[in-house]
Structure formats: structure tokens, C-alpha cells
Amino acid sequence: MSETSESKEENIVEAEEEEIEEAPTEETSTEETTSTEEEAESPAETVPAAAETEAAPEGEEEIEVVEEKVYTIPLRHVHVVTPRGKRAPRSVRDVRDYVSRHMKSDEVAISNEINSELWARGINKPPRKITVRAVKDKEGKVIVYPAKTT
């Protein structure tokens, strides 16, 4: 019978140790929630929206950049060989083809900013040239962004 009483005592001691180990984690979690509430209440400590965008632009943080290049793509021939009502779509195709050829990738995505620049003056008058920044990720997909003006 002494063996069973010893095993019961060990179980009780183990249970008490588990409760002691769990108690500090609960306290730290409540401390963390109070600290986050304090941070949310103090507006002086928050980062301005402009600083957040400089630190991590949308879409680019998710991409592991393998290769990044800046190109000035000539679109003069679009005005010569394409009918007036089809010039902007042709210039979008030409940007995609140019980047595909130079970055050696079949998967090319054009960002909304580049698309807006190409369509800014309507379907009849796309720009004669456009400067872009092509970013290639580890999977071989290329995304075309406007060139950073610095």
C-alpha cells in the first residue's frame, strides 16, 4: 500500500507543478493584452501611414525578388502600324511581350498603375514610350510596376 500512496503523492505534486507552470502564461497573456490596449490608445506612438507605405509597399513584400530591372519601352510603332481605335490594347500587349522577351519569362503580369498610364489618354493616344520596373520572383513570374522616380 505504500507504493500506491507514493504514486498518489507524485500525481498530486505533478498536478500542482502543471498549475504553477500554467499560471505565469495566463498572467503574461493578460499583460500583453493590456500593453496592446495602451499602445492603441496612445496615437503618438503609432506609425504614420506614409511611413508604413515606404517600409513595405503592397504586393512587393510577398514576392521574393530574384531579378529586378528598369526598362524604357518604346511604343512609337503602335501609332504607325495600329488603327486609331486599337492602340491602347496593342500597347498593353507590346509591354507584356517586351518584358517577356527581355526577362525570359512567359508569365508576365501588368500592375494597375502601368495599365492606368497606358490608358490615361484613352484608347486612341497611348504614350510614345513608358519606363517600367520589372520584378521577377523565384517561380519565374514577372510583375511590371512603374519605375521609381528618384
Secondary structure, DSSP 8 states (H G I E B T S, - for coil): -HHHHHHHHHHHHHHHHHHHHHHHHHHHHHHHHHHHHHHHH-GGGS--HHHHHHHS-TTTTTS-EEEEEEEEEE-HHHHHHS-GGGHHHHHHHHHHHHHHHHHT-S-EEE-HHHHHHHHTT-SS---SEEEEEEEEETTS-EEEEE----
